């Protein structure tokens, strides 16, 4: 019996957010809003999003012994995430500098801080968490060798979900474990590299699948998403909403998808539910504080 529906292994950052009329060009200065500080980081975001939906969730991450680290721990616990795997110290808490324009689009620069100190040894020491988890999800805001250690620590029968963000070439061992690999357009192009010989997202999905993942999801923003497996490629439509802020929406999508897959739902149906969760998240400012509850989204 699994104790957790989802174990998230990944980053935890303090998001420092400024709203701007437009993002600056090179060498240009623009004025923005007052600085807002929010709990964030792809790993911490996914954990909160899943817990808000009702998933039994644990987080394996590292934060600094500082005010930002305490902010992140408080946010996880308030959402109902088990923080037994959150390590403290070794470096300052990671920070993300985020600008958000009037359309809700954002640009992000991340200083990894303590996230860069989450090591393969930390993963190995958390073996009990892996054996207790139905699904394990991670990203690339932690060292790649740590992600490899996650793959090697998976319990028999568990499922591995990867959002390769920020993108980089991935070893075959990691690609082969993904079920699914979740990418946006930019991430798909980077992972494919020279193999990206088409501008059609359907071709990206098939080419990515040929690299070894058991399944692939390509998110397309307002165009929805494509899900690909050995059974073919299926389009999942988006949910029309008035966008306020896209920060963290992809993390909400990934968390919801991972949770529903662990509950046994088919990939396309899980992605449709995740699209509803991601759409709800963009209607509010911020990342973690924008994530909906299960009641707000409706039945899976």
PyMOL commands that set and color helices and strands:
alter all, ss='L'
color gray80, all
select helices_A, chain A and resi 42-52+67-79+113-117+120-125+127-131+144-153+172-177+185-195+201-210+221-223+249-262+267-281+288-290+294-297
alter helices_A, ss='H'
color red, helices_A
select strands_A, chain A and resi 4-9+13-19+36-40+57-63+82-88+94-100+106-111+133-139+159-163+178-183+216-219+225-229+232-236
alter strands_A, ss='S'
color yellow, strands_A
deselect
rebuild
show_as cartoon
